[in-house]
């Protein structure tokens, strides 16, 4: 930093300090300026930052996938259909798909088919509608983020020894 710039900063600091309340402690206050002309980022630095960013995102995605795989049935809360039925509003939307319970409240606004499609089944089983519209593997993976529980064995339709078979699951 040039000597002139250093004196300008000190003068600015003294002016600021004298105009403010004297009871305030400005001893530890420092001002730093960066002369952008001195900074010459190289293309390699930019590309390395970009590569690091992509690698970090990939690591995060891998960790999320591992957590989803580790989540066992024992960790899932058992939620009966009577409780699911109470969650049937735009501010509180639960769905049952393939005997699992999902809290889709946050997903309503971003659902590609619109929130009305989800609200039509809010508080109820939406398995046949979900399967019938031909959702992709990405949609099924997205759905996993919202899983909060499963139906008790006596209320299940699909995941029972002689239950209905749905080819997509």
JOCORMO-V878781 format. One record per backbone hydrogen bond with DSSP energy under -0.5 kcal/mol. NH is the residue of the N-H (numbers start at 1). CO is the residue of the C=O. If there is no record, write none. Layout:
# JOCORMO-V878781
nh	co
NH	CO
NH	CO
This chain:
# JOCORMO-V878781
nh	co
6	2
7	3
8	4
9	5
10	6
11	7
12	8
13	9
14	10
15	11
16	12
17	13
18	14
19	15
20	16
24	21
26	24
29	26
35	33
36	34
38	35
39	36
40	38
46	42
47	43
48	44
49	45
50	46
51	47
52	48
53	49
54	50
55	51
56	52
57	53
58	54
59	55
60	56
61	57
62	58
63	59
64	60
65	61
66	62
67	63
68	64
69	65
70	66
71	67
72	70
75	72
76	72
76	73
77	148
79	77
79	150
84	80
85	81
86	82
86	83
87	84
88	86
89	92
92	89
94	87
94	92
95	102
96	124
97	95
97	100
100	97
101	149
102	95
103	146
104	93
104	102
105	93
108	104
108	105
110	107
111	107
111	108
114	111
117	114
118	114
119	115
120	116
121	118
122	119
123	94
124	121
126	96
130	126
131	127
132	128
133	129
134	131
135	130
140	136
141	137
142	138
143	139
144	140
145	141
145	142
146	143
147	144
148	101
149	101
150	77
151	99
155	152
156	152
156	153
160	158
163	160
164	157
166	164
167	165
169	166
